[in-house]
Amino acid sequence: MSILVTGGTGALGFHILSSLNGTCELFSFSDEQPQPWQKVDGVEYLTGNLLNFKEVLEMMQAVQPTHIYHLASQSSVGLSYKKPYETLNINLLGTQTLLEAARQIVPRAKIMLLSSSEIYGRTEQQLTYLHKETDLPNPLTPYATSKACMELLGNQFRNAHGLHIVFVRPFHFTGPHHSRRFAIPSITYQLVKIKYYGSEPVVYSGSLDISRDVVDVRDVARGMIQILDTAPSGEVYNICCGKAYTFRELVEMLVDIAGVSVDFRFDPIFERTNDIPLLIGDPTKISSIGWKPMITIEDSLTDLFNEMVVRRRTELKMGYGKDLRL
Protein backbone atom coordinates (compact mmCIF):
# COMPACT_ATOMS: atom_id res chain seq x y z
CA MET A 1 0.00 0.00 0.00
CA SER A 2 1.25 3.47 -0.91
CA ILE A 3 -0.36 6.65 0.40
CA LEU A 4 -0.03 10.09 -1.15
CA VAL A 5 -0.99 13.25 0.74
CA THR A 6 -1.01 16.44 -1.29
CA GLY A 7 -0.45 19.44 0.95
CA GLY A 8 1.18 17.12 3.47
CA THR A 9 3.03 19.98 5.18
CA GLY A 10 -0.20 21.44 6.60
CA ALA A 11 -1.68 20.49 9.97
CA LEU A 12 -4.13 17.94 8.57
CA GLY A 13 -1.42 16.40 6.42
CA PHE A 14 0.94 16.25 9.38
CA HIS A 15 -1.55 14.36 11.53
CA ILE A 16 -2.71 12.01 8.76
CA LEU A 17 0.90 11.11 7.99
CA SER A 18 1.71 10.77 11.70
CA SER A 19 -1.24 8.43 12.22
CA LEU A 20 -0.26 6.22 9.27
CA ASN A 21 3.47 6.26 9.96
CA GLY A 22 4.95 2.75 9.92
CA THR A 23 1.97 1.14 8.21
CA CYS A 24 2.91 1.64 4.55
CA GLU A 25 4.88 3.82 2.13
CA LEU A 26 4.05 7.48 2.75
CA PHE A 27 4.53 10.40 0.36
CA SER A 28 3.78 14.11 0.65
CA PHE A 29 3.51 16.37 -2.39
CA SER A 30 3.63 20.13 -1.74
CA ASP A 31 5.06 23.27 -3.26
CA GLU A 32 7.76 23.50 -0.58
CA GLN A 33 9.82 21.32 1.72
CA PRO A 34 8.55 21.01 5.30
CA GLN A 35 9.86 23.04 8.20
CA PRO A 36 11.06 20.92 11.17
CA TRP A 37 7.70 21.25 12.96
CA GLN A 38 5.86 20.10 9.82
CA LYS A 39 7.95 16.99 9.18
CA VAL A 40 7.08 13.38 10.01
CA ASP A 41 9.88 10.82 10.09
CA GLY A 42 9.54 8.07 7.50
CA VAL A 43 7.70 10.24 4.95
CA GLU A 44 9.20 11.04 1.56
CA TYR A 45 8.57 14.73 0.91
CA LEU A 46 8.24 15.61 -2.76
CA THR A 47 7.90 19.13 -4.12
CA GLY A 48 6.29 20.39 -7.28
CA ASN A 49 3.64 22.55 -8.86
CA LEU A 50 0.13 21.14 -8.63
CA LEU A 51 -0.83 23.13 -11.73
CA ASN A 52 1.96 21.57 -13.83
CA PHE A 53 0.43 18.44 -15.32
CA LYS A 54 3.75 16.96 -16.42
CA GLU A 55 5.18 17.24 -12.90
CA VAL A 56 2.07 15.75 -11.30
CA LEU A 57 1.91 12.92 -13.83
CA GLU A 58 5.58 12.03 -13.23
CA MET A 59 5.04 12.17 -9.47
CA MET A 60 2.00 9.90 -9.75
CA GLN A 61 3.96 7.45 -11.89
CA ALA A 62 6.78 7.32 -9.34
CA VAL A 63 4.58 7.01 -6.25
CA GLN A 64 1.86 4.66 -7.62
CA PRO A 65 -0.47 5.50 -4.72
CA THR A 66 -3.29 3.20 -3.65
CA HIS A 67 -4.80 5.97 -1.48
CA ILE A 68 -4.74 9.72 -2.12
CA TYR A 69 -5.66 12.44 0.36
CA HIS A 70 -5.96 15.63 -1.68
CA LEU A 71 -5.47 18.42 0.85
CA ALA A 72 -3.40 20.90 -1.18
CA SER A 73 -5.31 24.13 -1.68
CA GLN A 74 -5.48 27.84 -1.03
CA SER A 75 -7.31 27.35 2.26
CA SER A 76 -7.67 30.87 3.67
CA VAL A 77 -11.12 32.41 3.37
CA GLY A 78 -9.69 35.87 4.01
CA LEU A 79 -6.99 35.51 1.36
CA SER A 80 -9.55 34.31 -1.17
CA TYR A 81 -11.06 37.82 -1.19
CA LYS A 82 -7.68 39.29 -2.07
CA LYS A 83 -6.69 36.53 -4.51
CA PRO A 84 -9.89 35.06 -5.97
CA TYR A 85 -8.30 33.99 -9.25
CA GLU A 86 -5.43 32.24 -7.48
CA THR A 87 -7.88 30.53 -5.14
CA LEU A 88 -10.04 29.18 -7.96
CA ASN A 89 -6.97 28.26 -9.99
CA ILE A 90 -5.32 26.18 -7.27
CA ASN A 91 -8.44 24.67 -5.73
CA LEU A 92 -10.25 23.79 -8.95
CA LEU A 93 -7.63 23.44 -11.69
CA GLY A 94 -5.14 21.91 -9.27
CA THR A 95 -7.74 19.24 -8.49
CA GLN A 96 -8.34 18.75 -12.21
CA THR A 97 -4.61 18.12 -12.69
CA LEU A 98 -4.46 15.64 -9.83
CA LEU A 99 -7.56 13.70 -10.85
CA GLU A 100 -6.52 13.48 -14.51
CA ALA A 101 -3.09 12.17 -13.49
CA ALA A 102 -4.75 9.63 -11.19
CA ARG A 103 -7.11 8.59 -13.98
CA GLN A 104 -4.19 7.88 -16.27
CA ILE A 105 -1.80 6.25 -13.79
CA VAL A 106 -3.76 4.83 -10.82
CA PRO A 107 -7.44 4.60 -11.85
CA ARG A 108 -8.18 2.15 -9.00
CA ALA A 109 -6.81 4.37 -6.23
CA LYS A 110 -9.10 5.54 -3.43
CA ILE A 111 -9.20 9.34 -3.47
CA MET A 112 -10.42 11.80 -0.84
CA LEU A 113 -11.19 15.39 -1.77
CA LEU A 114 -11.06 17.90 1.07
CA SER A 115 -14.02 20.24 0.82
CA SER A 116 -15.24 22.61 3.53
CA SER A 117 -18.24 23.51 5.66
CA GLU A 118 -17.89 27.00 4.18
CA ILE A 119 -19.83 25.82 1.12
CA TYR A 120 -23.04 25.87 3.22
CA GLY A 121 -22.93 29.63 3.63
CA ARG A 122 -25.61 31.37 5.64
CA THR A 123 -28.98 29.87 6.44
CA GLU A 124 -32.23 31.76 6.80
CA GLN A 125 -33.40 29.19 9.34
CA GLN A 126 -33.10 29.26 13.11
CA LEU A 127 -29.75 30.10 14.65
CA THR A 128 -29.28 26.57 15.96
CA TYR A 129 -29.59 24.96 12.53
CA LEU A 130 -27.24 22.01 11.99
CA HIS A 131 -26.08 21.67 8.38
CA LYS A 132 -26.57 18.25 6.82
CA GLU A 133 -24.64 16.72 3.94
CA THR A 134 -27.82 16.95 1.83
CA ASP A 135 -27.99 20.76 2.16
CA LEU A 136 -27.40 22.55 -1.11
CA PRO A 137 -24.25 24.68 -1.43
CA ASN A 138 -24.77 28.38 -0.84
CA PRO A 139 -21.23 29.80 -1.07
CA LEU A 140 -20.49 33.37 0.00
CA THR A 141 -16.75 33.59 -0.64
CA PRO A 142 -14.33 32.75 -3.46
CA TYR A 143 -12.90 30.02 -1.22
CA ALA A 144 -16.32 28.43 -0.65
CA THR A 145 -17.14 28.66 -4.34
CA SER A 146 -13.87 26.96 -5.25
CA LYS A 147 -14.65 24.05 -2.91
CA ALA A 148 -18.22 23.67 -4.17
CA CYS A 149 -16.91 23.57 -7.74
CA MET A 150 -14.25 21.06 -6.70
CA GLU A 151 -16.97 18.70 -5.48
CA LEU A 152 -18.72 18.97 -8.86
CA LEU A 153 -15.45 18.22 -10.61
CA GLY A 154 -14.87 15.18 -8.42
CA ASN A 155 -18.31 13.85 -9.29
CA GLN A 156 -17.56 14.38 -12.98
CA PHE A 157 -14.51 12.12 -12.68
CA ARG A 158 -16.55 9.56 -10.74
CA ASN A 159 -19.37 9.51 -13.25
CA ALA A 160 -17.32 9.72 -16.44
CA HIS A 161 -14.28 7.62 -15.48
CA GLY A 162 -15.32 5.49 -12.53
CA LEU A 163 -12.77 6.88 -10.08
CA HIS A 164 -13.32 6.05 -6.41
CA ILE A 165 -13.74 9.48 -4.81
CA VAL A 166 -15.15 10.45 -1.42
CA PHE A 167 -15.65 13.93 -0.01
CA VAL A 168 -15.26 15.40 3.47
CA ARG A 169 -16.50 18.75 4.74
CA PRO A 170 -14.70 19.54 7.98
CA PHE A 171 -16.08 22.32 10.10
CA HIS A 172 -13.67 24.54 12.00
CA PHE A 173 -10.70 22.70 13.45
CA THR A 174 -7.57 23.63 15.34
CA GLY A 175 -4.86 22.06 17.45
CA PRO A 176 -1.10 21.45 17.34
CA HIS A 177 0.75 22.27 14.10
CA HIS A 178 -2.09 24.47 12.84
CA SER A 179 -0.80 27.27 10.62
CA ARG A 180 -0.61 30.81 11.99
CA ARG A 181 -2.41 31.95 8.85
CA PHE A 182 -5.62 31.09 10.72
CA ALA A 183 -7.27 33.01 13.54
CA ILE A 184 -6.88 30.76 16.58
CA PRO A 185 -3.22 29.83 15.92
CA SER A 186 -2.47 33.49 15.15
CA ILE A 187 -3.90 34.54 18.52
CA THR A 188 -2.07 31.66 20.21
CA TYR A 189 1.20 32.88 18.74
CA GLN A 190 0.55 36.40 20.00
CA LEU A 191 0.00 34.98 23.50
CA VAL A 192 3.25 32.98 23.28
CA LYS A 193 5.14 36.18 22.41
CA ILE A 194 3.47 38.04 25.28
CA LYS A 195 4.25 35.31 27.82
CA TYR A 196 7.80 34.42 26.78
CA TYR A 197 9.21 37.24 24.66
CA GLY A 198 8.07 40.47 26.28
CA SER A 199 5.61 41.58 23.63
CA GLU A 200 3.02 44.25 24.40
CA PRO A 201 0.13 42.56 26.28
CA VAL A 202 -2.37 43.26 23.50
CA VAL A 203 -4.05 40.69 21.26
CA TYR A 204 -5.09 41.88 17.80
CA SER A 205 -7.91 40.05 16.05
CA GLY A 206 -10.97 40.29 13.89
CA SER A 207 -14.48 39.75 15.23
CA LEU A 208 -14.58 37.40 18.20
CA ASP A 209 -18.35 37.06 18.13
CA ILE A 210 -18.68 34.56 15.27
CA SER A 211 -19.52 30.99 16.31
CA ARG A 212 -18.10 27.79 14.87
CA ASP A 213 -18.42 24.05 15.34
CA VAL A 214 -14.88 23.20 16.48
CA VAL A 215 -13.06 19.83 16.44
CA ASP A 216 -9.42 19.00 17.15
CA VAL A 217 -7.33 18.55 13.99
CA ARG A 218 -6.22 15.10 15.16
CA ASP A 219 -9.83 13.96 15.41
CA VAL A 220 -10.46 15.31 11.91
CA ALA A 221 -7.45 13.39 10.57
CA ARG A 222 -8.65 10.20 12.26
CA GLY A 223 -12.10 10.63 10.72
CA MET A 224 -10.64 11.17 7.26
CA ILE A 225 -8.57 7.99 7.47
CA GLN A 226 -11.60 5.99 8.57
CA ILE A 227 -13.77 7.43 5.79
CA LEU A 228 -11.28 6.79 2.99
CA ASP A 229 -10.72 3.24 4.20
CA THR A 230 -14.40 2.32 4.42
CA ALA A 231 -16.74 4.68 2.55
CA PRO A 232 -18.22 3.81 -0.86
CA SER A 233 -17.37 6.11 -3.75
CA GLY A 234 -19.45 9.28 -3.89
CA GLU A 235 -20.15 9.55 -0.17
CA VAL A 236 -19.95 12.96 1.53
CA TYR A 237 -19.29 13.40 5.25
CA ASN A 238 -19.39 16.37 7.57
CA ILE A 239 -16.68 16.19 10.23
CA CYS A 240 -18.08 18.08 13.20
CA CYS A 241 -19.42 17.74 16.71
CA GLY A 242 -22.74 19.58 16.48
CA LYS A 243 -21.76 22.18 19.08
CA ALA A 244 -20.56 25.74 18.52
CA TYR A 245 -18.14 27.98 20.40
CA THR A 246 -17.70 31.69 19.88
CA PHE A 247 -14.17 32.76 19.05
CA ARG A 248 -14.35 34.87 22.21
CA GLU A 249 -14.85 31.71 24.29
CA LEU A 250 -11.91 30.02 22.57
CA VAL A 251 -9.65 33.04 23.06
CA GLU A 252 -10.59 33.33 26.73
CA MET A 253 -9.62 29.67 27.17
CA LEU A 254 -6.28 30.40 25.50
CA VAL A 255 -5.63 33.38 27.77
CA ASP A 256 -6.25 31.15 30.79
CA ILE A 257 -3.90 28.51 29.36
CA ALA A 258 -1.21 31.14 28.75
CA GLY A 259 -1.67 32.59 32.23
CA VAL A 260 -1.33 36.20 31.08
CA SER A 261 -3.38 39.38 31.33
CA VAL A 262 -4.10 41.02 27.98
CA ASP A 263 -6.22 43.63 26.25
CA PHE A 264 -8.05 42.91 23.01
CA ARG A 265 -8.03 45.25 20.04
CA PHE A 266 -9.93 44.91 16.81
CA ASP A 267 -7.66 45.05 13.79
CA PRO A 268 -9.45 45.81 10.49
CA ILE A 269 -6.83 43.77 8.62
CA PHE A 270 -8.59 40.67 10.00
CA GLU A 271 -12.09 41.86 9.10
CA ARG A 272 -13.94 39.75 6.54
CA THR A 273 -16.98 40.82 4.58
CA ASN A 274 -19.79 38.28 4.37
CA ASP A 275 -18.54 36.42 7.44
CA ILE A 276 -20.95 33.67 8.47
CA PRO A 277 -22.04 34.45 12.06
CA LEU A 278 -22.82 30.83 12.96
CA LEU A 279 -21.81 27.55 11.34
CA ILE A 280 -22.72 24.21 12.98
CA GLY A 281 -22.74 20.75 11.44
CA ASP A 282 -24.96 17.73 11.88
CA PRO A 283 -22.67 14.83 12.93
CA THR A 284 -25.33 12.12 12.50
CA LYS A 285 -23.82 10.57 9.37
CA ILE A 286 -20.23 10.37 10.57
CA SER A 287 -21.41 9.19 14.00
CA SER A 288 -23.14 6.27 12.25
CA ILE A 289 -19.74 4.85 11.22
CA GLY A 290 -18.44 4.98 14.79
CA TRP A 291 -16.53 8.26 14.73
CA LYS A 292 -16.81 10.86 17.44
CA PRO A 293 -14.46 13.57 18.77
CA MET A 294 -12.07 12.19 21.38
CA ILE A 295 -10.09 15.33 22.25
CA THR A 296 -11.73 18.11 24.26
CA ILE A 297 -11.47 21.69 23.08
CA GLU A 298 -9.55 22.56 26.26
CA ASP A 299 -6.95 19.86 25.52
CA SER A 300 -6.81 20.91 21.89
CA LEU A 301 -6.03 24.53 22.76
CA THR A 302 -3.54 23.51 25.47
CA ASP A 303 -1.68 21.29 23.00
CA LEU A 304 -1.73 24.05 20.39
CA PHE A 305 -0.24 26.54 22.85
CA ASN A 306 2.49 24.15 23.99
CA GLU A 307 3.38 23.18 20.43
CA MET A 308 3.47 26.86 19.43
CA VAL A 309 6.03 27.51 22.19
CA VAL A 310 8.26 24.75 20.77
CA ARG A 311 7.68 25.97 17.21
CA ARG A 312 8.78 29.51 18.02
CA ARG A 313 11.88 28.29 19.87
CA THR A 314 12.77 26.17 16.83
CA GLU A 315 12.33 29.17 14.53
CA LEU A 316 14.68 31.25 16.63
CA LYS A 317 17.30 28.49 16.72
CA MET A 318 17.11 28.35 12.93
CA GLY A 319 17.70 32.09 12.74
CA TYR A 320 14.15 33.17 11.96
CA GLY A 321 14.10 36.35 14.01
CA LYS A 322 11.11 37.71 12.14
CA ASP A 323 7.68 36.14 12.31
CA LEU A 324 6.90 33.36 9.87
CA ARG A 325 3.36 32.75 8.75
CA LEU A 326 3.54 28.97 9.16
C-alpha positions in Angstrom: 0.0 0.0 0.0 1.3 3.5 -0.9 -0.4 6.6 0.4 0.0 10.1 -1.1 -1.0 13.2 0.7 -1.0 16.4 -1.3 -0.5 19.4 1.0 1.2 17.1 3.5 3.0 20.0 5.2 -0.2 21.4 6.6 -1.7 20.5 10.0 -4.1 17.9 8.6 -1.4 16.4 6.4 0.9 16.3 9.4 -1.5 14.4 11.5 -2.7 12.0 8.8 0.9 11.1 8.0 1.7 10.8 11.7 -1.2 8.4 12.2 -0.3 6.2 9.3 3.5 6.3 10.0 5.0 2.8 9.9 2.0 1.1 8.2 2.9 1.6 4.5 4.9 3.8 2.1 4.1 7.5 2.8 4.5 10.4 0.4 3.8 14.1 0.6 3.5 16.4 -2.4 3.6 20.1 -1.7 5.1 23.3 -3.3 7.8 23.5 -0.6 9.8 21.3 1.7 8.5 21.0 5.3 9.9 23.0 8.2 11.1 20.9 11.2 7.7 21.3 13.0 5.9 20.1 9.8 8.0 17.0 9.2 7.1 13.4 10.0 9.9 10.8 10.1 9.5 8.1 7.5 7.7 10.2 5.0 9.2 11.0 1.6 8.6 14.7 0.9 8.2 15.6 -2.8 7.9 19.1 -4.1 6.3 20.4 -7.3 3.6 22.6 -8.9 0.1 21.1 -8.6 -0.8 23.1 -11.7 2.0 21.6 -13.8 0.4 18.4 -15.3 3.8 17.0 -16.4 5.2 17.2 -12.9 2.1 15.8 -11.3 1.9 12.9 -13.8 5.6 12.0 -13.2 5.0 12.2 -9.5 2.0 9.9 -9.7 4.0 7.4 -11.9 6.8 7.3 -9.3 4.6 7.0 -6.2 1.9 4.7 -7.6 -0.5 5.5 -4.7 -3.3 3.2 -3.7 -4.8 6.0 -1.5 -4.7 9.7 -2.1 -5.7 12.4 0.4 -6.0 15.6 -1.7 -5.5 18.4 0.8 -3.4 20.9 -1.2 -5.3 24.1 -1.7 -5.5 27.8 -1.0 -7.3 27.4 2.3 -7.7 30.9 3.7 -11.1 32.4 3.4 -9.7 35.9 4.0 -7.0 35.5 1.4 -9.6 34.3 -1.2 -11.1 37.8 -1.2 -7.7 39.3 -2.1 -6.7 36.5 -4.5 -9.9 35.1 -6.0 -8.3 34.0 -9.3 -5.4 32.2 -7.5 -7.9 30.5 -5.1 -10.0 29.2 -8.0 -7.0 28.3 -10.0 -5.3 26.2 -7.3 -8.4 24.7 -5.7 -10.2 23.8 -8.9 -7.6 23.4 -11.7 -5.1 21.9 -9.3 -7.7 19.2 -8.5 -8.3 18.7 -12.2 -4.6 18.1 -12.7 -4.5 15.6 -9.8 -7.6 13.7 -10.9 -6.5 13.5 -14.5 -3.1 12.2 -13.5 -4.8 9.6 -11.2 -7.1 8.6 -14.0 -4.2 7.9 -16.3 -1.8 6.3 -13.8 -3.8 4.8 -10.8 -7.4 4.6 -11.8 -8.2 2.1 -9.0 -6.8 4.4 -6.2 -9.1 5.5 -3.4 -9.2 9.3 -3.5 -10.4 11.8 -0.8 -11.2 15.4 -1.8 -11.1 17.9 1.1 -14.0 20.2 0.8 -15.2 22.6 3.5 -18.2 23.5 5.7 -17.9 27.0 4.2 -19.8 25.8 1.1 -23.0 25.9 3.2 -22.9 29.6 3.6 -25.6 31.4 5.6 -29.0 29.9 6.4 -32.2 31.8 6.8 -33.4 29.2 9.3 -33.1 29.3 13.1 -29.7 30.1 14.6 -29.3 26.6 16.0 -29.6 25.0 12.5 -27.2 22.0 12.0 -26.1 21.7 8.4 -26.6 18.2 6.8 -24.6 16.7 3.9 -27.8 17.0 1.8 -28.0 20.8 2.2 -27.4 22.6 -1.1 -24.3 24.7 -1.4 -24.8 28.4 -0.8 -21.2 29.8 -1.1 -20.5 33.4 0.0 -16.8 33.6 -0.6 -14.3 32.8 -3.5 -12.9 30.0 -1.2 -16.3 28.4 -0.6 -17.1 28.7 -4.3 -13.9 27.0 -5.3 -14.6 24.0 -2.9 -18.2 23.7 -4.2 -16.9 23.6 -7.7 -14.2 21.1 -6.7 -17.0 18.7 -5.5 -18.7 19.0 -8.9 -15.4 18.2 -10.6 -14.9 15.2 -8.4 -18.3 13.8 -9.3 -17.6 14.4 -13.0 -14.5 12.1 -12.7 -16.5 9.6 -10.7 -19.4 9.5 -13.3 -17.3 9.7 -16.4 -14.3 7.6 -15.5 -15.3 5.5 -12.5 -12.8 6.9 -10.1 -13.3 6.0 -6.4 -13.7 9.5 -4.8 -15.2 10.4 -1.4 -15.6 13.9 0.0 -15.3 15.4 3.5 -16.5 18.7 4.7 -14.7 19.5 8.0 -16.1 22.3 10.1 -13.7 24.5 12.0 -10.7 22.7 13.5 -7.6 23.6 15.3 -4.9 22.1 17.4 -1.1 21.4 17.3 0.8 22.3 14.1 -2.1 24.5 12.8 -0.8 27.3 10.6 -0.6 30.8 12.0 -2.4 31.9 8.8 -5.6 31.1 10.7 -7.3 33.0 13.5 -6.9 30.8 16.6 -3.2 29.8 15.9 -2.5 33.5 15.2 -3.9 34.5 18.5 -2.1 31.7 20.2 1.2 32.9 18.7 0.5 36.4 20.0 0.0 35.0 23.5 3.3 33.0 23.3 5.1 36.2 22.4 3.5 38.0 25.3 4.3 35.3 27.8 7.8 34.4 26.8 9.2 37.2 24.7 8.1 40.5 26.3 5.6 41.6 23.6 3.0 44.2 24.4 0.1 42.6 26.3 -2.4 43.3 23.5 -4.0 40.7 21.3 -5.1 41.9 17.8 -7.9 40.1 16.1 -11.0 40.3 13.9 -14.5 39.7 15.2 -14.6 37.4 18.2 -18.4 37.1 18.1 -18.7 34.6 15.3 -19.5 31.0 16.3 -18.1 27.8 14.9 -18.4 24.0 15.3 -14.9 23.2 16.5 -13.1 19.8 16.4 -9.4 19.0 17.1 -7.3 18.6 14.0 -6.2 15.1 15.2 -9.8 14.0 15.4 -10.5 15.3 11.9 -7.4 13.4 10.6 -8.6 10.2 12.3 -12.1 10.6 10.7 -10.6 11.2 7.3 -8.6 8.0 7.5 -11.6 6.0 8.6 -13.8 7.4 5.8 -11.3 6.8 3.0 -10.7 3.2 4.2 -14.4 2.3 4.4 -16.7 4.7 2.5 -18.2 3.8 -0.9 -17.4 6.1 -3.7 -19.5 9.3 -3.9 -20.2 9.6 -0.2 -19.9 13.0 1.5 -19.3 13.4 5.3 -19.4 16.4 7.6 -16.7 16.2 10.2 -18.1 18.1 13.2 -19.4 17.7 16.7 -22.7 19.6 16.5 -21.8 22.2 19.1 -20.6 25.7 18.5 -18.1 28.0 20.4 -17.7 31.7 19.9 -14.2 32.8 19.1 -14.4 34.9 22.2 -14.8 31.7 24.3 -11.9 30.0 22.6 -9.6 33.0 23.1 -10.6 33.3 26.7 -9.6 29.7 27.2 -6.3 30.4 25.5 -5.6 33.4 27.8 -6.3 31.1 30.8 -3.9 28.5 29.4 -1.2 31.1 28.8 -1.7 32.6 32.2 -1.3 36.2 31.1 -3.4 39.4 31.3 -4.1 41.0 28.0 -6.2 43.6 26.3 -8.0 42.9 23.0 -8.0 45.2 20.0 -9.9 44.9 16.8 -7.7 45.1 13.8 -9.5 45.8 10.5 -6.8 43.8 8.6 -8.6 40.7 10.0 -12.1 41.9 9.1 -13.9 39.8 6.5 -17.0 40.8 4.6 -19.8 38.3 4.4 -18.5 36.4 7.4 -20.9 33.7 8.5 -22.0 34.4 12.1 -22.8 30.8 13.0 -21.8 27.5 11.3 -22.7 24.2 13.0 -22.7 20.7 11.4 -25.0 17.7 11.9 -22.7 14.8 12.9 -25.3 12.1 12.5 -23.8 10.6 9.4 -20.2 10.4 10.6 -21.4 9.2 14.0 -23.1 6.3 12.2 -19.7 4.9 11.2 -18.4 5.0 14.8 -16.5 8.3 14.7 -16.8 10.9 17.4 -14.5 13.6 18.8 -12.1 12.2 21.4 -10.1 15.3 22.2 -11.7 18.1 24.3 -11.5 21.7 23.1 -9.6 22.6 26.3 -6.9 19.9 25.5 -6.8 20.9 21.9 -6.0 24.5 22.8 -3.5 23.5 25.5 -1.7 21.3 23.0 -1.7 24.0 20.4 -0.2 26.5 22.9 2.5 24.2 24.0 3.4 23.2 20.4 3.5 26.9 19.4 6.0 27.5 22.2 8.3 24.8 20.8 7.7 26.0 17.2 8.8 29.5 18.0 11.9 28.3 19.9 12.8 26.2 16.8 12.3 29.2 14.5 14.7 31.2 16.6 17.3 28.5 16.7 17.1 28.3 12.9 17.7 32.1 12.7 14.2 33.2 12.0 14.1 36.3 14.0 11.1 37.7 12.1 7.7 36.1 12.3 6.9 33.4 9.9 3.4 32.7 8.8 3.5 29.0 9.2 
